[in-house]
Amino acid sequence: MDNVAVIVLVVGGIAYAAYAIPVIFQFLAYCERVAAASGRTKENASLINQDDGGLNTFQCEQFCMLRSGEFMNFGDSALINLGAIVARKLKVSFWGAVLLILSAAAADICAK
């Protein structure tokens, strides 16, 4: 890799981490609120059935609901509003990761 690609990757990675890490904490806080509202706090706190990313079954379920838009079925308008915000931030985080990879690849190709 050329120096330009490394610089793009490092700067982009720092910017991405500065955005994505707070989004992860917002997602986990959202899961806690949904668990409290639905009476599933024990399931949310469970360390059993964690996937490779560290999410348990309840958190994976909430992540899929946010990605698909199923969170709109909640009766609580505060949870719907919070879900919309977190879903939007998760989508931006996903596309930011894609953009980071593509920009590093483009910088590497252009440097050759």
Biopython code that builds the backbone (N, CA, C, O; Angstrom):
import numpy as np
from Bio.PDB.StructureBuilder import StructureBuilder

atoms = [
    (1, "MET", "N", (0.839, -1.183, 0.000)),
    (1, "MET", "CA", (0.000, 0.000, 0.000)),
    (1, "MET", "C", (0.882, 1.243, 0.000)),
    (1, "MET", "O", (1.919, 1.297, 0.660)),
    (2, "ASP", "N", (0.449, 2.206, -0.738)),
    (2, "ASP", "CA", (1.181, 3.466, -0.817)),
    (2, "ASP", "C", (0.872, 4.319, 0.417)),
    (2, "ASP", "O", (-0.102, 4.074, 1.129)),
    (3, "ASN", "N", (1.711, 5.314, 0.652)),
    (3, "ASN", "CA", (1.525, 6.199, 1.808)),
    (3, "ASN", "C", (0.190, 6.927, 1.763)),
    (3, "ASN", "O", (-0.439, 7.138, 2.800)),
    (4, "VAL", "N", (-0.249, 7.313, 0.558)),
    (4, "VAL", "CA", (-1.524, 8.030, 0.432)),
    (4, "VAL", "C", (-2.671, 7.143, 0.890)),
    (4, "VAL", "O", (-3.563, 7.596, 1.609)),
    (5, "ALA", "N", (-2.650, 5.881, 0.476)),
    (5, "ALA", "CA", (-3.711, 4.956, 0.870)),
    (5, "ALA", "C", (-3.707, 4.727, 2.374)),
    (5, "ALA", "O", (-4.765, 4.642, 2.999)),
    (6, "VAL", "N", (-2.520, 4.626, 2.952)),
    (6, "VAL", "CA", (-2.417, 4.423, 4.400)),
    (6, "VAL", "C", (-2.941, 5.643, 5.144)),
    (6, "VAL", "O", (-3.659, 5.511, 6.136)),
    (7, "ILE", "N", (-2.582, 6.831, 4.665)),
    (7, "ILE", "CA", (-3.060, 8.061, 5.308)),
    (7, "ILE", "C", (-4.577, 8.165, 5.208)),
    (7, "ILE", "O", (-5.247, 8.511, 6.181)),
    (8, "VAL", "N", (-5.120, 7.863, 4.018)),
    (8, "VAL", "CA", (-6.577, 7.890, 3.841)),
    (8, "VAL", "C", (-7.238, 6.891, 4.775)),
    (8, "VAL", "O", (-8.254, 7.195, 5.400)),
    (9, "LEU", "N", (-6.663, 5.702, 4.871)),
    (9, "LEU", "CA", (-7.230, 4.668, 5.732)),
    (9, "LEU", "C", (-7.167, 5.060, 7.204)),
    (9, "LEU", "O", (-8.130, 4.841, 7.938)),
    (10, "VAL", "N", (-6.062, 5.627, 7.642)),
    (10, "VAL", "CA", (-5.917, 6.011, 9.053)),
    (10, "VAL", "C", (-6.845, 7.174, 9.399)),
    (10, "VAL", "O", (-7.566, 7.119, 10.395)),
    (11, "VAL", "N", (-6.827, 8.224, 8.580)),
    (11, "VAL", "CA", (-7.678, 9.391, 8.863)),
    (11, "VAL", "C", (-9.154, 9.005, 8.767)),
    (11, "VAL", "O", (-9.960, 9.375, 9.621)),
    (12, "GLY", "N", (-9.493, 8.263, 7.723)),
    (12, "GLY", "CA", (-10.881, 7.814, 7.583)),
    (12, "GLY", "C", (-11.300, 6.880, 8.699)),
    (12, "GLY", "O", (-12.433, 6.939, 9.177)),
    (13, "GLY", "N", (-10.379, 6.015, 9.117)),
    (13, "GLY", "CA", (-10.677, 5.093, 10.217)),
    (13, "GLY", "C", (-10.918, 5.811, 11.529)),
    (13, "GLY", "O", (-11.801, 5.434, 12.299)),
    (14, "ILE", "N", (-10.136, 6.845, 11.781)),
    (14, "ILE", "CA", (-10.330, 7.633, 13.008)),
    (14, "ILE", "C", (-11.668, 8.368, 12.959)),
    (14, "ILE", "O", (-12.402, 8.401, 13.947)),
    (15, "ALA", "N", (-11.978, 8.953, 11.812)),
    (15, "ALA", "CA", (-13.259, 9.655, 11.671)),
    (15, "ALA", "C", (-14.424, 8.678, 11.800)),
    (15, "ALA", "O", (-15.434, 8.987, 12.432)),
    (16, "TYR", "N", (-14.280, 7.507, 11.202)),
    (16, "TYR", "CA", (-15.338, 6.498, 11.289)),
    (16, "TYR", "C", (-15.524, 6.029, 12.733)),
    (16, "TYR", "O", (-16.653, 5.911, 13.209)),
    (17, "ALA", "N", (-14.427, 5.766, 13.420)),
    (17, "ALA", "CA", (-14.516, 5.317, 14.810)),
    (17, "ALA", "C", (-15.149, 6.383, 15.695)),
    (17, "ALA", "O", (-15.915, 6.064, 16.604)),
    (18, "ALA", "N", (-14.831, 7.652, 15.430)),
    (18, "ALA", "CA", (-15.412, 8.743, 16.215)),
    (18, "ALA", "C", (-16.923, 8.805, 16.044)),
    (18, "ALA", "O", (-17.631, 9.253, 16.947)),
    (19, "TYR", "N", (-17.420, 8.364, 14.906)),
    (19, "TYR", "CA", (-18.865, 8.355, 14.673)),
    (19, "TYR", "C", (-19.489, 7.028, 15.119)),
    (19, "TYR", "O", (-20.533, 7.025, 15.771)),
    (20, "ALA", "N", (-18.859, 5.911, 14.774)),
    (20, "ALA", "CA", (-19.482, 4.601, 14.964)),
    (20, "ALA", "C", (-19.516, 4.141, 16.418)),
    (20, "ALA", "O", (-20.473, 3.485, 16.830)),
    (21, "ILE", "N", (-18.510, 4.465, 17.189)),
    (21, "ILE", "CA", (-18.482, 3.996, 18.578)),
    (21, "ILE", "C", (-19.633, 4.581, 19.396)),
    (21, "ILE", "O", (-20.289, 3.829, 20.116)),
    (22, "PRO", "N", (-19.913, 5.890, 19.323)),
    (22, "PRO", "CA", (-21.097, 6.394, 20.033)),
    (22, "PRO", "C", (-22.411, 5.788, 19.516)),
    (22, "PRO", "O", (-23.361, 5.623, 20.281)),
    (23, "VAL", "N", (-22.463, 5.460, 18.227)),
    (23, "VAL", "CA", (-23.671, 4.838, 17.672)),
    (23, "VAL", "C", (-23.887, 3.467, 18.304)),
    (23, "VAL", "O", (-25.024, 3.084, 18.579)),
    (24, "ILE", "N", (-22.815, 2.730, 18.533)),
    (24, "ILE", "CA", (-22.930, 1.422, 19.181)),
    (24, "ILE", "C", (-23.501, 1.583, 20.587)),
    (24, "ILE", "O", (-24.377, 0.821, 20.997)),
    (25, "PHE", "N", (-23.006, 2.569, 21.320)),
    (25, "PHE", "CA", (-23.527, 2.795, 22.670)),
    (25, "PHE", "C", (-24.986, 3.252, 22.639)),
    (25, "PHE", "O", (-25.764, 2.881, 23.518)),
    (26, "GLN", "N", (-25.363, 4.046, 21.647)),
    (26, "GLN", "CA", (-26.765, 4.452, 21.503)),
    (26, "GLN", "C", (-27.641, 3.247, 21.184)),
    (26, "GLN", "O", (-28.763, 3.145, 21.681)),
    (27, "PHE", "N", (-27.136, 2.336, 20.360)),
    (27, "PHE", "CA", (-27.885, 1.122, 20.047)),
    (27, "PHE", "C", (-28.084, 0.277, 21.300)),
    (27, "PHE", "O", (-29.182, -0.228, 21.535)),
    (28, "LEU", "N", (-27.042, 0.117, 22.103)),
    (28, "LEU", "CA", (-27.166, -0.673, 23.330)),
    (28, "LEU", "C", (-28.128, -0.018, 24.319)),
    (28, "LEU", "O", (-28.878, -0.716, 25.002)),
    (29, "ALA", "N", (-28.115, 1.314, 24.405)),
    (29, "ALA", "CA", (-29.068, 2.024, 25.267)),
    (29, "ALA", "C", (-30.491, 1.845, 24.741)),
    (29, "ALA", "O", (-31.433, 1.701, 25.520)),
    (30, "TYR", "N", (-30.639, 1.856, 23.422)),
    (30, "TYR", "CA", (-31.953, 1.614, 22.814)),
    (30, "TYR", "C", (-32.443, 0.211, 23.175)),
    (30, "TYR", "O", (-33.615, 0.029, 23.504)),
    (31, "CYS", "N", (-31.555, -0.775, 23.114)),
    (31, "CYS", "CA", (-31.931, -2.144, 23.476)),
    (31, "CYS", "C", (-32.385, -2.220, 24.930)),
    (31, "CYS", "O", (-33.336, -2.935, 25.245)),
    (32, "GLU", "N", (-31.716, -1.492, 25.811)),
    (32, "GLU", "CA", (-32.116, -1.480, 27.220)),
    (32, "GLU", "C", (-33.508, -0.883, 27.390)),
    (32, "GLU", "O", (-34.307, -1.387, 28.179)),
    (33, "ARG", "N", (-33.803, 0.185, 26.656)),
    (33, "ARG", "CA", (-35.128, 0.811, 26.759)),
    (33, "ARG", "C", (-36.212, -0.103, 26.214)),
    (33, "ARG", "O", (-37.294, -0.199, 26.794)),
    (34, "VAL", "N", (-35.930, -0.776, 25.103)),
    (34, "VAL", "CA", (-36.910, -1.709, 24.534)),
    (34, "VAL", "C", (-37.118, -2.881, 25.480)),
    (34, "VAL", "O", (-38.249, -3.324, 25.680)),
    (35, "ALA", "N", (-36.044, -3.382, 26.061)),
    (35, "ALA", "CA", (-36.149, -4.498, 26.998)),
    (35, "ALA", "C", (-36.964, -4.104, 28.223)),
    (35, "ALA", "O", (-37.784, -4.886, 28.702)),
    (36, "ALA", "N", (-36.743, -2.897, 28.730)),
    (36, "ALA", "CA", (-37.504, -2.431, 29.893)),
    (36, "ALA", "C", (-38.977, -2.259, 29.540)),
    (36, "ALA", "O", (-39.852, -2.587, 30.341)),
    (37, "ALA", "N", (-39.250, -1.749, 28.350)),
    (37, "ALA", "CA", (-40.639, -1.526, 27.942)),
    (37, "ALA", "C", (-41.371, -2.830, 27.656)),
    (37, "ALA", "O", (-42.586, -2.918, 27.838)),
    (38, "SER", "N", (-40.637, -3.840, 27.210)),
    (38, "SER", "CA", (-41.283, -5.103, 26.853)),
    (38, "SER", "C", (-41.138, -6.173, 27.930)),
    (38, "SER", "O", (-41.616, -7.294, 27.757)),
    (39, "GLY", "N", (-40.483, -5.837, 29.039)),
    (39, "GLY", "CA", (-40.323, -6.798, 30.126)),
    (39, "GLY", "C", (-39.315, -7.895, 29.803)),
    (39, "GLY", "O", (-39.425, -9.006, 30.322)),
    (40, "ARG", "N", (-38.349, -7.602, 28.964)),
    (40, "ARG", "CA", (-37.359, -8.602, 28.555)),
    (40, "ARG", "C", (-35.949, -8.207, 29.003)),
    (40, "ARG", "O", (-34.975, -8.463, 28.295)),
    (41, "THR", "N", (-35.843, -7.581, 30.180)),
    (41, "THR", "CA", (-34.538, -7.115, 30.652)),
    (41, "THR", "C", (-33.580, -8.275, 30.907)),
    (41, "THR", "O", (-32.379, -8.155, 30.667)),
    (42, "LYS", "N", (-34.104, -9.388, 31.389)),
    (42, "LYS", "CA", (-33.251, -10.545, 31.651)),
    (42, "LYS", "C", (-32.670, -11.090, 30.343)),
    (42, "LYS", "O", (-31.504, -11.480, 30.283)),
    (43, "GLU", "N", (-33.491, -11.109, 29.315)),
    (43, "GLU", "CA", (-33.038, -11.591, 28.004)),
    (43, "GLU", "C", (-31.989, -10.651, 27.406)),
    (43, "GLU", "O", (-31.044, -11.104, 26.761)),
    (44, "ASN", "N", (-32.155, -9.347, 27.621)),
    (44, "ASN", "CA", (-31.188, -8.378, 27.108)),
    (44, "ASN", "C", (-29.850, -8.482, 27.840)),
    (44, "ASN", "O", (-28.797, -8.283, 27.234)),
    (45, "ALA", "N", (-29.883, -8.788, 29.122)),
    (45, "ALA", "CA", (-28.659, -8.873, 29.920)),
    (45, "ALA", "C", (-27.955, -10.224, 29.783)),
    (45, "ALA", "O", (-26.851, -10.400, 30.298)),
    (46, "SER", "N", (-28.581, -11.167, 29.101)),
    (46, "SER", "CA", (-28.037, -12.515, 28.977)),
    (46, "SER", "C", (-26.741, -12.525, 28.172)),
    (46, "SER", "O", (-26.626, -11.858, 27.143)),
    (47, "LEU", "N", (-25.780, -13.286, 28.654)),
    (47, "LEU", "CA", (-24.521, -13.463, 27.936)),
    (47, "LEU", "C", (-24.525, -14.750, 27.114)),
    (47, "LEU", "O", (-23.541, -15.084, 26.455)),
    (48, "ILE", "N", (-25.639, -15.459, 27.166)),
    (48, "ILE", "CA", (-25.773, -16.702, 26.409)),
    (48, "ILE", "C", (-26.139, -16.368, 24.964)),
    (48, "ILE", "O", (-26.819, -15.376, 24.700)),
    (49, "ASN", "N", (-25.686, -17.193, 24.048)),
    (49, "ASN", "CA", (-25.990, -17.064, 22.616)),
    (49, "ASN", "C", (-25.480, -15.759, 22.022)),
    (49, "ASN", "O", (-26.195, -15.092, 21.273)),
    (50, "GLN", "N", (-24.262, -15.398, 22.349)),
    (50, "GLN", "CA", (-23.678, -14.206, 21.736)),
    (50, "GLN", "C", (-23.109, -14.573, 20.375)),
    (50, "GLN", "O", (-22.546, -15.653, 20.192)),
    (51, "ASP", "N", (-23.264, -13.658, 19.421)),
    (51, "ASP", "CA", (-22.678, -13.884, 18.104)),
    (51, "ASP", "C", (-21.229, -13.401, 18.089)),
    (51, "ASP", "O", (-20.698, -12.995, 19.123)),
    (52, "ASP", "N", (-20.601, -13.442, 16.939)),
    (52, "ASP", "CA", (-19.191, -13.049, 16.837)),
    (52, "ASP", "C", (-18.969, -11.577, 17.167)),
    (52, "ASP", "O", (-17.880, -11.198, 17.599)),
    (53, "GLY", "N", (-19.985, -10.748, 16.971)),
    (53, "GLY", "CA", (-19.858, -9.326, 17.262)),
    (53, "GLY", "C", (-20.129, -8.972, 18.710)),
    (53, "GLY", "O", (-19.980, -7.813, 19.096)),
    (54, "GLY", "N", (-20.524, -9.946, 19.527)),
    (54, "GLY", "CA", (-20.771, -9.708, 20.936)),
    (54, "GLY", "C", (-22.215, -9.397, 21.280)),
    (54, "GLY", "O", (-22.529, -9.132, 22.440)),
    (55, "LEU", "N", (-23.106, -9.425, 20.284)),
    (55, "LEU", "CA", (-24.520, -9.164, 20.547)),
    (55, "LEU", "C", (-25.214, -10.460, 20.937)),
    (55, "LEU", "O", (-24.948, -11.516, 20.364)),
    (56, "ASN", "N", (-26.112, -10.367, 21.926)),
    (56, "ASN", "CA", (-26.882, -11.548, 22.278)),
    (56, "ASN", "C", (-28.113, -11.648, 21.373)),
    (56, "ASN", "O", (-28.301, -10.817, 20.484)),
    (57, "THR", "N", (-28.931, -12.645, 21.597)),
    (57, "THR", "CA", (-30.078, -12.903, 20.729)),
    (57, "THR", "C", (-31.045, -11.726, 20.710)),
    (57, "THR", "O", (-31.542, -11.354, 19.647)),
    (58, "PHE", "N", (-31.314, -11.144, 21.859)),
    (58, "PHE", "CA", (-32.236, -10.009, 21.926)),
    (58, "PHE", "C", (-31.695, -8.822, 21.136)),
    (58, "PHE", "O", (-32.436, -8.187, 20.386)),
    (59, "GLN", "N", (-30.423, -8.522, 21.295)),
    (59, "GLN", "CA", (-29.823, -7.393, 20.588)),
    (59, "GLN", "C", (-29.778, -7.640, 19.082)),
    (59, "GLN", "O", (-29.987, -6.715, 18.297)),
    (60, "CYS", "N", (-29.507, -8.876, 18.675)),
    (60, "CYS", "CA", (-29.547, -9.211, 17.240)),
    (60, "CYS", "C", (-30.951, -9.011, 16.686)),
    (60, "CYS", "O", (-31.123, -8.509, 15.575)),
    (61, "GLU", "N", (-31.945, -9.406, 17.462)),
    (61, "GLU", "CA", (-33.340, -9.227, 17.048)),
    (61, "GLU", "C", (-33.663, -7.740, 16.880)),
    (61, "GLU", "O", (-34.301, -7.349, 15.902)),
    (62, "GLN", "N", (-33.227, -6.921, 17.825)),
    (62, "GLN", "CA", (-33.483, -5.481, 17.731)),
    (62, "GLN", "C", (-32.728, -4.857, 16.561)),
    (62, "GLN", "O", (-33.247, -3.969, 15.886)),
    (63, "PHE", "N", (-31.509, -5.320, 16.323)),
    (63, "PHE", "CA", (-30.727, -4.810, 15.197)),
    (63, "PHE", "C", (-31.443, -5.109, 13.878)),
    (63, "PHE", "O", (-31.544, -4.244, 13.008)),
    (64, "CYS", "N", (-31.936, -6.334, 13.739)),
    (64, "CYS", "CA", (-32.664, -6.705, 12.518)),
    (64, "CYS", "C", (-33.946, -5.893, 12.377)),
    (64, "CYS", "O", (-34.316, -5.501, 11.270)),
    (65, "MET", "N", (-34.623, -5.640, 13.488)),
    (65, "MET", "CA", (-35.844, -4.832, 13.438)),
    (65, "MET", "C", (-35.533, -3.395, 13.027)),
    (65, "MET", "O", (-36.303, -2.781, 12.289)),
    (66, "LEU", "N", (-34.419, -2.861, 13.496)),
    (66, "LEU", "CA", (-34.030, -1.503, 13.106)),
    (66, "LEU", "C", (-33.662, -1.447, 11.630)),
    (66, "LEU", "O", (-34.016, -0.495, 10.935)),
    (67, "ARG", "N", (-32.955, -2.462, 11.151)),
    (67, "ARG", "CA", (-32.546, -2.475, 9.740)),
    (67, "ARG", "C", (-33.742, -2.635, 8.805)),
    (67, "ARG", "O", (-33.755, -2.074, 7.709)),
    (68, "SER", "N", (-34.748, -3.400, 9.236)),
    (68, "SER", "CA", (-35.898, -3.658, 8.363)),
    (68, "SER", "C", (-37.034, -2.657, 8.548)),
    (68, "SER", "O", (-37.943, -2.600, 7.719)),
    (69, "GLY", "N", (-36.999, -1.872, 9.613)),
    (69, "GLY", "CA", (-38.053, -0.899, 9.867)),
    (69, "GLY", "C", (-39.205, -1.437, 10.692)),
    (69, "GLY", "O", (-40.223, -0.761, 10.840)),
    (70, "GLU", "N", (-39.068, -2.636, 11.232)),
    (70, "GLU", "CA", (-40.137, -3.243, 12.029)),
    (70, "GLU", "C", (-40.328, -2.568, 13.383)),
    (70, "GLU", "O", (-41.328, -2.817, 14.056)),
    (71, "PHE", "N", (-39.395, -1.727, 13.790)),
    (71, "PHE", "CA", (-39.504, -1.051, 15.085)),
    (71, "PHE", "C", (-40.693, -0.096, 15.107)),
    (71, "PHE", "O", (-41.111, 0.341, 16.180)),
    (72, "MET", "N", (-41.242, 0.233, 13.944)),
    (72, "MET", "CA", (-42.385, 1.143, 13.865)),
    (72, "MET", "C", (-43.655, 0.519, 14.450)),
    (72, "MET", "O", (-44.652, 1.215, 14.637)),
    (73, "ASN", "N", (-43.628, -0.785, 14.739)),
    (73, "ASN", "CA", (-44.800, -1.471, 15.288)),
    (73, "ASN", "C", (-44.945, -1.295, 16.795)),
    (73, "ASN", "O", (-45.945, -1.727, 17.370)),
    (74, "PHE", "N", (-43.965, -0.669, 17.446)),
    (74, "PHE", "CA", (-44.072, -0.446, 18.883)),
    (74, "PHE", "C", (-45.204, 0.533, 19.166)),
    (74, "PHE", "O", (-45.506, 1.402, 18.347)),
    (75, "GLY", "N", (-45.823, 0.387, 20.320)),
    (75, "GLY", "CA", (-46.901, 1.286, 20.690)),
    (75, "GLY", "C", (-46.420, 2.593, 21.290)),
    (75, "GLY", "O", (-47.148, 3.585, 21.287)),
    (76, "ASP", "N", (-45.211, 2.601, 21.799)),
    (76, "ASP", "CA", (-44.649, 3.773, 22.472)),
    (76, "ASP", "C", (-44.009, 4.701, 21.443)),
    (76, "ASP", "O", (-43.067, 4.316, 20.751)),
    (77, "SER", "N", (-44.527, 5.925, 21.349)),
    (77, "SER", "CA", (-44.009, 6.862, 20.344)),
    (77, "SER", "C", (-42.571, 7.284, 20.641)),
    (77, "SER", "O", (-41.810, 7.577, 19.719)),
    (78, "ALA", "N", (-42.193, 7.319, 21.918)),
    (78, "ALA", "CA", (-40.811, 7.669, 22.259)),
    (78, "ALA", "C", (-39.842, 6.604, 21.746)),
    (78, "ALA", "O", (-38.760, 6.928, 21.257)),
    (79, "LEU", "N", (-40.237, 5.326, 21.859)),
    (79, "LEU", "CA", (-39.392, 4.248, 21.338)),
    (79, "LEU", "C", (-39.332, 4.269, 19.816)),
    (79, "LEU", "O", (-38.296, 3.963, 19.226)),
    (80, "ILE", "N", (-40.433, 4.628, 19.186)),
    (80, "ILE", "CA", (-40.445, 4.725, 17.722)),
    (80, "ILE", "C", (-39.517, 5.839, 17.266)),
    (80, "ILE", "O", (-38.742, 5.659, 16.326)),
    (81, "ASN", "N", (-39.591, 6.992, 17.927)),
    (81, "ASN", "CA", (-38.713, 8.113, 17.571)),
    (81, "ASN", "C", (-37.243, 7.773, 17.810)),
    (81, "ASN", "O", (-36.390, 8.055, 16.969)),
    (82, "LEU", "N", (-36.955, 7.170, 18.952)),
    (82, "LEU", "CA", (-35.582, 6.773, 19.254)),
    (82, "LEU", "C", (-35.106, 5.706, 18.274)),
    (82, "LEU", "O", (-33.959, 5.736, 17.827)),
    (83, "GLY", "N", (-35.983, 4.769, 17.942)),
    (83, "GLY", "CA", (-35.639, 3.731, 16.970)),
    (83, "GLY", "C", (-35.326, 4.308, 15.605)),
    (83, "GLY", "O", (-34.410, 3.844, 14.926)),
    (84, "ALA", "N", (-36.085, 5.323, 15.197)),
    (84, "ALA", "CA", (-35.831, 5.963, 13.899)),
    (84, "ALA", "C", (-34.467, 6.643, 13.889)),
    (84, "ALA", "O", (-33.744, 6.580, 12.894)),
    (85, "ILE", "N", (-34.119, 7.287, 14.986)),
    (85, "ILE", "CA", (-32.818, 7.962, 15.075)),
    (85, "ILE", "C", (-31.681, 6.945, 15.039)),
    (85, "ILE", "O", (-30.712, 7.113, 14.300)),
    (86, "VAL", "N", (-31.807, 5.891, 15.840)),
    (86, "VAL", "CA", (-30.753, 4.878, 15.896)),
    (86, "VAL", "C", (-30.649, 4.137, 14.561)),
    (86, "VAL", "O", (-29.544, 3.841, 14.107)),
    (87, "ALA", "N", (-31.779, 3.835, 13.933)),
    (87, "ALA", "CA", (-31.756, 3.147, 12.634)),
    (87, "ALA", "C", (-31.048, 3.993, 11.583)),
    (87, "ALA", "O", (-30.261, 3.477, 10.790)),
    (88, "ARG", "N", (-31.330, 5.289, 11.581)),
    (88, "ARG", "CA", (-30.679, 6.186, 10.628)),
    (88, "ARG", "C", (-29.171, 6.236, 10.875)),
    (88, "ARG", "O", (-28.382, 6.210, 9.931)),
    (89, "LYS", "N", (-28.779, 6.308, 12.140)),
    (89, "LYS", "CA", (-27.351, 6.357, 12.461)),
    (89, "LYS", "C", (-26.650, 5.043, 12.117)),
    (89, "LYS", "O", (-25.493, 5.050, 11.694)),
    (90, "LEU", "N", (-27.343, 3.916, 12.295)),
    (90, "LEU", "CA", (-26.756, 2.631, 11.921)),
    (90, "LEU", "C", (-26.556, 2.535, 10.413)),
    (90, "LEU", "O", (-25.551, 1.995, 9.952)),
    (91, "LYS", "N", (-27.509, 3.056, 9.645)),
    (91, "LYS", "CA", (-27.363, 3.049, 8.187)),
    (91, "LYS", "C", (-26.205, 3.939, 7.752)),
    (91, "LYS", "O", (-25.425, 3.563, 6.878)),
    (92, "VAL", "N", (-26.092, 5.114, 8.360)),
    (92, "VAL", "CA", (-24.972, 6.007, 8.039)),
    (92, "VAL", "C", (-23.648, 5.343, 8.421)),
    (92, "VAL", "O", (-22.661, 5.463, 7.696)),
    (93, "SER", "N", (-23.628, 4.653, 9.543)),
    (93, "SER", "CA", (-22.423, 3.956, 9.981)),
    (93, "SER", "C", (-22.037, 2.857, 8.993)),
    (93, "SER", "O", (-20.859, 2.691, 8.677)),
    (94, "PHE", "N", (-23.019, 2.112, 8.510)),
    (94, "PHE", "CA", (-22.752, 1.057, 7.528)),
    (94, "PHE", "C", (-22.168, 1.638, 6.247)),
    (94, "PHE", "O", (-21.151, 1.159, 5.746)),
    (95, "TRP", "N", (-22.818, 2.672, 5.722)),
    (95, "TRP", "CA", (-22.341, 3.267, 4.475)),
    (95, "TRP", "C", (-21.020, 3.998, 4.674)),
    (95, "TRP", "O", (-20.236, 4.119, 3.733)),
    (96, "GLY", "N", (-20.765, 4.485, 5.878)),
    (96, "GLY", "CA", (-19.467, 5.081, 6.179)),
    (96, "GLY", "C", (-18.351, 4.049, 6.116)),
    (96, "GLY", "O", (-17.256, 4.339, 5.634)),
    (97, "ALA", "N", (-18.631, 2.844, 6.604)),
    (97, "ALA", "CA", (-17.638, 1.769, 6.528)),
    (97, "ALA", "C", (-17.369, 1.382, 5.080)),
    (97, "ALA", "O", (-16.221, 1.168, 4.694)),
    (98, "VAL", "N", (-18.424, 1.294, 4.284)),
    (98, "VAL", "CA", (-18.259, 0.980, 2.860)),
    (98, "VAL", "C", (-17.441, 2.068, 2.175)),
    (98, "VAL", "O", (-16.532, 1.774, 1.398)),
    (99, "LEU", "N", (-17.764, 3.321, 2.464)),
    (99, "LEU", "CA", (-17.040, 4.443, 1.870)),
    (99, "LEU", "C", (-15.572, 4.451, 2.292)),
    (99, "LEU", "O", (-14.698, 4.770, 1.486)),
    (100, "LEU", "N", (-15.301, 4.108, 3.532)),
    (100, "LEU", "CA", (-13.924, 4.043, 4.015)),
    (100, "LEU", "C", (-13.125, 3.005, 3.231)),
    (100, "LEU", "O", (-11.999, 3.272, 2.811)),
    (101, "ILE", "N", (-13.698, 1.841, 3.038)),
    (101, "ILE", "CA", (-13.010, 0.782, 2.294)),
    (101, "ILE", "C", (-12.797, 1.190, 0.842)),
    (101, "ILE", "O", (-11.711, 1.004, 0.293)),
    (102, "LEU", "N", (-13.835, 1.746, 0.223)),
    (102, "LEU", "CA", (-13.717, 2.156, -1.179)),
    (102, "LEU", "C", (-12.716, 3.292, -1.360)),
    (102, "LEU", "O", (-11.971, 3.309, -2.340)),
    (103, "SER", "N", (-12.694, 4.237, -0.428)),
    (103, "SER", "CA", (-11.751, 5.353, -0.562)),
    (103, "SER", "C", (-10.309, 4.890, -0.383)),
    (103, "SER", "O", (-9.413, 5.382, -1.068)),
    (104, "ALA", "N", (-10.076, 3.954, 0.526)),
    (104, "ALA", "CA", (-8.719, 3.420, 0.691)),
    (104, "ALA", "C", (-8.304, 2.632, -0.547)),
    (104, "ALA", "O", (-7.157, 2.719, -0.984)),
    (105, "ALA", "N", (-9.238, 1.861, -1.117)),
    (105, "ALA", "CA", (-8.932, 1.112, -2.339)),
    (105, "ALA", "C", (-8.672, 2.061, -3.505)),
    (105, "ALA", "O", (-7.752, 1.841, -4.292)),
    (106, "ALA", "N", (-9.477, 3.111, -3.618)),
    (106, "ALA", "CA", (-9.291, 4.084, -4.699)),
    (106, "ALA", "C", (-7.967, 4.823, -4.547)),
    (106, "ALA", "O", (-7.278, 5.068, -5.537)),
    (107, "ALA", "N", (-7.608, 5.177, -3.326)),
    (107, "ALA", "CA", (-6.328, 5.854, -3.098)),
    (107, "ALA", "C", (-5.164, 4.937, -3.449)),
    (107, "ALA", "O", (-4.149, 5.390, -3.978)),
    (108, "ASP", "N", (-5.311, 3.661, -3.157)),
    (108, "ASP", "CA", (-4.263, 2.700, -3.489)),
    (108, "ASP", "C", (-4.143, 2.518, -5.002)),
    (108, "ASP", "O", (-3.034, 2.436, -5.530)),
    (109, "ILE", "N", (-5.269, 2.456, -5.696)),
    (109, "ILE", "CA", (-5.263, 2.292, -7.153)),
    (109, "ILE", "C", (-4.706, 3.538, -7.831)),
    (109, "ILE", "O", (-3.912, 3.435, -8.766)),
    (110, "CYS", "N", (-5.117, 4.703, -7.368)),
    (110, "CYS", "CA", (-4.652, 5.958, -7.973)),
    (110, "CYS", "C", (-3.168, 6.199, -7.730)),
    (110, "CYS", "O", (-2.508, 6.863, -8.529)),
    (111, "ALA", "N", (-2.648, 5.672, -6.649)),
    (111, "ALA", "CA", (-1.238, 5.878, -6.329)),
    (111, "ALA", "C", (-0.318, 5.034, -7.206)),
    (111, "ALA", "O", (0.880, 5.302, -7.292)),
    (112, "LYS", "N", (-0.878, 4.018, -7.855)),
    (112, "LYS", "CA", (-0.043, 3.129, -8.685)),
    (112, "LYS", "C", (0.111, 3.621, -10.080)),
    (112, "LYS", "O", (0.783, 2.982, -10.889)),
]
sb = StructureBuilder()
sb.init_structure("model")
sb.init_model(0)
sb.init_chain("A")
sb.init_seg("    ")
for serial, (resi, resn, name, xyz) in enumerate(atoms, 1):
    if name == "N":
        sb.init_residue(resn, " ", resi, " ")
    sb.init_atom(name, np.array(xyz, "f"), 0.0, 1.0, " ", f" {name:<3s}", serial, name[0])
structure = sb.get_structure()
